[in-house]
Amino acid sequence: MPLTGSYCDMGKKKVSNNKSKEWSKESIMELYLDQVLTDGRIPVSVYAFAKSNDQIEQDFYRQYNSFDHLENDIWRSWLLSTIDVLEGDDQYVEYTVREKILAFYFTWMQHLLKHRSYVMLRFSLVGQRDMPSFLRSLKVVFENFMHELMIEGKDTQEVASRPYDRHYPKGFWAQFLMIHRFWIKDLSPDFEDTDAFIEKSVQFGSDVIARGPIDSFQDLAKFIFHHKDFIK
């Protein structure tokens, strides 16, 4: 027999009284980072994570469908915050492309320093050559950011137009990962070696994407091909 009247009302009140306050994305991020660092590992399940924070499992799923989804959002939000800081600086717009890339790396690493323990733990759980799954969303934002800088660089003639120039952001992505792995192992005071590595890496990257002897040779080869009758 279905419940009616006062019994049904009592059941509704009980569910209402026990319902936990809905989690926000920000609070889930904060509690997750704290728990991962405290336990030294990823929580065994969403159920266990929610219960340990006096929440219910479905409240987590209102915001994220998995821990992987959550971690991707954490890293992506950090990167977006870094870009916001850069673009909020009045001097940033006056920088060259090389200076903007340097400013990005230095600002990003300063932000990452606040979470160094977590970064070291997460990178320790992936293979040296593996693409960290928790960086997938960040990678999209990063490559779009670099793509815009490459377009700007072509306008200012800092970046050479080449048949393969659409791959430049992927090259910077490889650089991005390399800098992180270097920083994790860096034991120098105030990470001075990482700063030097960033400067040298960015300088090398800037040299690669700029016009140079190879481009001059290609121009000369095209000219000779079109005027080959003149030099026979």
N, C-alpha and C positions, 0 to 999 in steps of 0.2 A: 504494500500500500504506500503510495507516495506521500512524503511529508508535506503538511500544509500548515498554515496559520503560524502559531507561536514557535513550533518546532523548527520550521523552515527559517523563520526570522533569526532564531538563536544560532542556527548553522551559519547563516550569512554573517552574523556579527562575529562569530568565532574566526571565520576566515579573514574578515576584515581586520580584526585585532592582531592576528598573527602575521599579516602581510608586512614584509620588511619595506623600508623606504627604498624606492627605486634608485639603483646606482646610476651615476653619471659616467660618461666616458673618462673624465678626468680622475674621478675617485677610483675607478677600476684600474687605470694605469698606475696610479700612485701605490695602491695596495698590492698590485701584482709585482711591481719592481721591488717593493719592500720584502715581500714574501720570497721571491726568487733569491734575493741577496741573503736573507736570513737563513733559508734552508739550503742554499747552494745548488739548487736544481729547479726545474720547471715543476709546478704542482702536478700531482698524479692525475688529477681530473678536475673538470670544471665544478663538479659537485663538491669535491673536497675543498677547493678554493673558496667557493661561495659559503660553504658551511663554516669554514674557519674565520670568515668575516661577518658572520651573523646575517647572511643573505640566503636567498634561495636561488637554485640553479637557473630558473627561467629569467631572473632579473639580469643575469650575465648575458643571456642570449638575446635580450632586447637590444643590446649594444653590439655584441660581437658573436660570431658563429664558432669561434675557436680561439685557442691561445695564439696560434699562428696569425690569425686575423688581428688580434690585439697587438702583438709585437710589431707587425707591419705598420699599424697605426701609430705606435709609439715612435718608431724611427722616422716615419714620414712627418709626423708633427714636429719633431725636433728639427728636421731639415727645413720645413716651411718657416719655422720660427727664426732660423738662422738667416734665411733669405729676406724675411721681413725686417730683421735688424739691419742688414746691409742696405736694402732699398729705402730704409728710413733715415739713412745718413745722407745729408745734403752733399757731402764731398764725393760720395760713391759714384754719382752720375758723371763726374769729371774724370774718373779713372780710365786708364787704358784697359783693354781686355785682359792683358796679363796681370795688371794690378787688381782687377776685379776677381780674377781667379785666386790670386794670393790672398786677398781680403776674405774671400769665401772660406778658404781652407783654414786660415788662422781663426776666424770667428767660429767656424764649425768645431774646431778642435777645442777651443775654449769652452764651448757649450758641452761638448762630450766629456770634458774633464770632470764635470759635475756628476757624471754617471760612469766614471772609469771602471769601478768594480763590476758593474753590470756588463759593460762592454767587454771586459776581459773574460768574464764568465761565459757570455754568449759565444764569443769567437772561439773559446776553448772547446766548445761543444760541436764545432763543425770542422771538417777537414781543411787542411792548409790550402788545397786547390779548389775546394767546393765553393759554389755561390751560396752565401747564407740566405736561406729561405725568408728570414725575417727582414731582409732588405729589398724584397721585390717591389714594394710600393715606393720606397725611397728611391730606388733606381730609376723609376719612371720620372719622378720629379727632378732628380739630378740630371738626367740626360736631356730633359726639356729645358732646364736651366742652362746647360752648356750649349744646347742647340741655339738658343736665343743669343748667347754670347758669340757664337760662331757667325751668326748672321750680322751682328753688330760689327764684328771684326772684319768681315768682308767689306762692309760699308766704309770702314776707316782704313782699309787696306792693310790691316794687321794680320789678316788670315787669307791665305792663298786659295783661290778657287781651283779645285782639282776634281777629276772624275770621281774620286773616292772620298771627297770631303764630308759626305753625309755620315761617314764612320768616325769622324773626329770625337763626338761625344762618347762613343764606346771606348775609344782610347783613353779618354779622361776617366771613364769609369774604372778601367783597369788600374789607373794611377790612384784613384780614390781608395780602392781596396788595399793597394800596396802601402799607402800611407798609414792606413789603420793598423795593418799587421806590423809595420815598423814601430808605430807609437806604442802598441801593446807591449813590445819587447824593450822599449827604450828605458834605460836606467840612468840617463844623464840628468844633471840638475835642471829642474824646471823644463825638462824635455827639450833642451837646446838642440840635441841631435835631430829630433823630429822637425824642429823649425828649419834647420839647415837642409834636411832632406826635402821638405816641402818647397823651399826656395829653388833648390837645384832641379827638382822634378818639374816644377812649373816653368822654369827657364828652358828646360829641355823640350817640354811640350810646346811652348811658345815658338821655339826655333823650328820645330817640326811643322807646325801649321802655317808659319810665315813663308813668304817668298824667299828662295835661296838659290844656290847654284843649280840644283836640279831643275827648278822652274826656268831658269835662264837657259839651260841646256835644251829643255823641251821647246822653248820659244825659238831658239836658234835652229833646232832640227826641223821644226815646222816651216820656218822661213826658207831654209835650204831646200826642203822638199818641193815647195811651191815655186822656187826659182832655180831648180836644178840645171836648167838649160844654160843659165848664166855662168856656171862654174865648171862646165865641162872642158 
